[in-house]
Amino acid sequence: MCIPGSTKMASQVWRVAGRLRSQPLLRRQGVVALQSRNLGKDDLPGPYPRTAEERARAAKKYNMRVEDYEPYPDDGLGWGDYPKLPVQHVDSRSHWDDWDFPDIRRNYGDVYHIEEDIMWRNRPQWDKEFNPSLKTQVKTLLGVLTVFGVLFVFGFKYPMFQPVGPKQYPYNNLYLENGGNPDKEPEAVKNYAI
């Protein structure tokens, strides 16, 4: 066990941070996984635990109590002995706690959820369920349609547009170009009123 502030803990942090920084992320089966070429045997999930001793060993590996440890079901996705953690978005965690890493609200040694990349603060908080009743949904839909309908009717009844004056042309509204007499002086055109 590492004591906070010890050199062993610091060396482990730098070792893991160096590995994570150098690892490109891969998308496979909807899960972001790290390439395993530089990870040690202890860092990778092991086979699915079948006995009580294997479960105890896996719980110790992930720094969990045996009572709290539950692996993902062995359904062929290949997650092995990785623990099945509760779905909890970062914003759902208490911001009053004294976190080791307050920006991601996590402590040193915490096990990451298998889908941690969709629970960060820049992702939607999807673990909170918002299911309004059917009555509320119908009221909202009818309210929005009523507002748009009223705006549509009044838009046709009272059309709004920018006011436009008559088109202005130079040279007395193109007097000569429109077939005016060049010998006669045209009437002055006034395009404004003061």
SULKAMO-V825100 format. One record per run of one state. SS is the DSSP state (alpha for helix, beta for strand, coil for the rest). FROM is the first residue (numbers start at 1). TO is the last residue. If there is no record, write none. Layout:
SS	FROM	TO
SS	FROM	TO
//
This chain:
coil	1	6
alpha	7	21
coil	22	24
beta	25	28
coil	29	30
beta	31	34
coil	35	51
alpha	52	61
coil	62	70
beta	71	71
coil	72	82
beta	83	83
coil	84	89
alpha	90	92
coil	93	100
beta	101	101
coil	102	105
beta	106	106
coil	107	115
alpha	116	118
coil	119	133
alpha	134	157
coil	158	169
alpha	170	174
coil	175	194
//
